[in-house]
Amino acid sequence: MSLAVGDVLAPVTQQSSLVTSVMYAAASGDYNPLHYDPDFAGQVSPTGGPIAHGMYSMGLTSRMLAAAAGGPEGVLELQVRFSKPWPLGATATFSGTVTAVEDGVATVEVGGELEDGTRILTGTARIRA
């Protein structure tokens, strides 16, 4: 495995759903009804309905990075900002581009976008090159 500046990582695309939201809630212990209860979410969500967990989108970003780094042990650092909510039922793609490589470590600009181009996540990672 060898990464160079300008390399684009293989993206991860996923549709959020009630099933993925409930599964993530069970795995994380985060049972906020904003992520699965349409009545509650309809009163408080900026989308008018349930949204995917932010950390779920970060996990999918991490999956993309781990694939490029040869496994999860190759992901050295990941910092993200959740910029917009991810409505349940929407499909998002998580991508990354290598912006620097030094001493066997690649810096990767990461992002997550909905199909309509809405950015839901931005950030930077460091992975083994």
Secondary structure, DSSP 8 states (H G I E B T S, - for coil): ----TT-B---EEEE--HHHHHHHHHHH----GGGT-HHHHHHH-TTSS-B--HHHHHHHHHHHHHHHHTSGGGEEEEEEEE-S--BTT-EEEEEEEEEEEETTEEEEEEEEEETTS-EEEEEEEEEE-
